[in-house]
Every structure is written in structure tokens, then in C-alpha cells.
Amino acid sequence: MNARTLLIEKLKEIGADGLCHPALECGCGLDDFEPCQSCEITECVAAVKIDLVFLPMEDCRDVSEARQ
């Protein structure tokens, strides 16, 4: 199992929909993981997708409430 697969599995485990880079306001889903080369993945954080936008999980205290 490679690092990419491990990361995707962990993101699924914590309920994330993908990653986002808060400063660049970009995000990617687990089905289209890390498609861009515009940022360093180490600067990305776990994210949830709400209304077609990826938001940092840390900003969404109650993910299930935010998704409604």
C-alpha cells in the first residue's frame, strides 16, 4: 500500500471528502485526488464538501449539521 492510498483511507476514516488548501481556496475530492500541481500537498488540510465547495474540517464543527 502506498502513501497516497494510506492518506485516502485515513481521510475516509475521519469522514473527510477530500483535501483543501485554505490560502489558495482550492480543494479536491477523494475521487479526483490531488489533480493540480499548483500547491504542495503538505499545505493541504482535511476537508468536507458543502455546496460544491471544499471547507477545512476544522472550520466545520458539526459536519452533519453543515451538510444539511
VEXTIRO-638841 format. One record per residue (C-alpha): x, z, y. Coordinates in pm, whole numbers. Example, Ala and Ser with C-alpha at 12.3 -4.5 7.8 and 13.67 -1.06 7.14 Angstrom:
% VEXTIRO-638841
<pt px="1230" pz="780" py="-450"/>
<pt px="1367" pz="714" py="-106"/>
END
This chain:
% VEXTIRO-638841
<pt px="0" pz="0" py="0"/>
<pt px="146" pz="-99" py="337"/>
<pt px="129" pz="85" py="672"/>
<pt px="-146" pz="-140" py="806"/>
<pt px="-370" pz="-64" py="508"/>
<pt px="-298" pz="308" py="536"/>
<pt px="-388" pz="308" py="905"/>
<pt px="-713" pz="119" py="847"/>
<pt px="-811" pz="360" py="568"/>
<pt px="-741" pz="664" py="787"/>
<pt px="-942" pz="516" py="1076"/>
<pt px="-1236" pz="463" py="840"/>
<pt px="-1197" pz="819" py="711"/>
<pt px="-1230" pz="969" py="1060"/>
<pt px="-1524" pz="744" py="1150"/>
<pt px="-1341" pz="508" py="1386"/>
<pt px="-1450" pz="147" py="1430"/>
<pt px="-1102" pz="32" py="1533"/>
<pt px="-840" pz="87" py="1799"/>
<pt px="-832" pz="60" py="2175"/>
<pt px="-571" pz="70" py="2449"/>
<pt px="-730" pz="273" py="2729"/>
<pt px="-496" pz="149" py="3006"/>
<pt px="-549" pz="-218" py="2917"/>
<pt px="-918" pz="-173" py="2836"/>
<pt px="-892" pz="-374" py="2517"/>
<pt px="-994" pz="-297" py="2163"/>
<pt px="-1003" pz="-435" py="1813"/>
<pt px="-1224" pz="-367" py="1517"/>
<pt px="-1118" pz="-290" py="1164"/>
<pt px="-1236" pz="-637" py="1058"/>
<pt px="-1015" pz="-805" py="1323"/>
<pt px="-736" pz="-551" py="1332"/>
<pt px="-459" pz="-588" py="1590"/>
<pt px="-530" pz="-952" py="1681"/>
<pt px="-343" pz="-950" py="2012"/>
<pt px="24" pz="-924" py="2083"/>
<pt px="-31" pz="-801" py="2440"/>
<pt px="31" pz="-433" py="2370"/>
<pt px="230" pz="-205" py="2146"/>
<pt px="13" pz="-61" py="1866"/>
<pt px="178" pz="279" py="1919"/>
<pt px="-1" pz="294" py="2257"/>
<pt px="-344" pz="245" py="2098"/>
<pt px="-586" pz="522" py="2001"/>
<pt px="-871" pz="553" py="1752"/>
<pt px="-1190" pz="407" py="1897"/>
<pt px="-1562" pz="374" py="1842"/>
<pt px="-1757" pz="63" py="1932"/>
<pt px="-2053" pz="124" py="2160"/>
<pt px="-2247" pz="-167" py="2310"/>
<pt px="-1970" pz="-420" py="2226"/>
<pt px="-1703" pz="-202" py="2392"/>
<pt px="-1434" pz="0" py="2219"/>
<pt px="-1403" pz="350" py="2363"/>
<pt px="-1145" pz="616" py="2272"/>
<pt px="-1292" pz="857" py="2017"/>
<pt px="-1154" pz="1147" py="2219"/>
<pt px="-1386" pz="1045" py="2505"/>
<pt px="-1690" pz="1040" py="2276"/>
<pt px="-1750" pz="1399" py="2176"/>
<pt px="-2056" pz="1318" py="1968"/>
<pt px="-2014" pz="970" py="1825"/>
<pt px="-2350" pz="963" py="1650"/>
<pt px="-2526" pz="1051" py="1977"/>
<pt px="-2332" pz="788" py="2171"/>
<pt px="-2422" pz="514" py="1923"/>
<pt px="-2798" pz="565" py="1962"/>
END
